């Protein structure tokens, strides 16, 4: 009987501290700059810039608006949302210049790799946001 009580208390303690929680822990809020320049970009740094913008040194030398578009297109791949990538790249070339390979690898591919490292990235809110962005981008509207 005493063994059961100790086991029950231990399990209760785990539940109260969150150790046995079925939810993934939330990422700490990243509040610095330069996280995008690291060799191994941490998920919290990427998520911060995904939400707040890729500016200054964190835009990695590219137009911050282009970085935002790339991040949503890469996120679409992460979240398995289909779009015509070849057509989208042509629209990006018209709007921002650069070569197709730059848009595909340095942009969309890079952001896909970063977003897939973020736990629970493809939540319902974000999927809705990505779908809305894709609709705007397909119309050539990259400024919002």
C-alpha positions, 0 to 999 in steps of 0.5 A, spaced: 500 500 500 505 504 501 508 503 494 502 505 491 502 511 495 509 513 493 508 512 486 501 516 486 505 522 489 511 521 484 506 521 478 502 527 481 508 531 482 510 530 475 503 532 472 504 538 476 511 540 474 509 539 467 514 533 466 508 528 464 504 533 460 502 531 453 503 538 450 510 540 447 514 545 451 513 552 448 519 555 446 523 561 449 521 568 446 528 570 442 529 578 443 536 579 440 539 580 433 543 576 429 540 569 431 539 569 423 546 569 422 548 563 426 551 557 423 545 553 427 539 558 427 535 556 434 528 555 433 526 560 437 530 565 433 527 563 427 520 563 430 521 570 432 523 573 426 518 569 422 513 573 427 516 580 427 520 580 420 527 579 418 530 586 418 537 589 419 543 583 420 537 578 420 535 579 413 542 576 411 543 582 406 536 581 402 530 585 402 526 584 408 519 584 404 522 578 400 525 574 406 518 575 409 515 572 402 520 566 402 519 565 409 511 564 408 513 559 401 518 555 405 513 554 411 508 552 406 512 546 404 513 545 411 506 545 412 505 541 406 501 546 403 501 545 395 502 551 390 506 552 384 513 553 386 515 555 379 510 560 377 511 563 384 519 564 383 517 567 376 513 572 380 518 573 385 523 574 379 519 580 376 518 583 383 525 582 386 530 580 381 535 575 383 536 568 379 531 563 380 536 559 384 537 564 389 529 564 390 529 557 390 535 555 395 537 561 399 530 563 400 524 558 400 529 552 401 532 556 407 526 558 410 523 551 409 529 548 413 528 553 418 521 552 419 521 545 420 525 545 426 520 549 430 516 545 434 508 545 432 510 550 427 504 548 423 498 549 427 491 551 425 492 559 425 499 559 422 496 554 416 491 559 415 496 565 415 500 561 410 494 560 405 492 567 406 499 569 404 499 564 398 493 567 395 496 574 395 502 572 392 499 568 387 496 575 385 503 578 385 501 582 391 508 581 395 507 588 400 502 585 405 
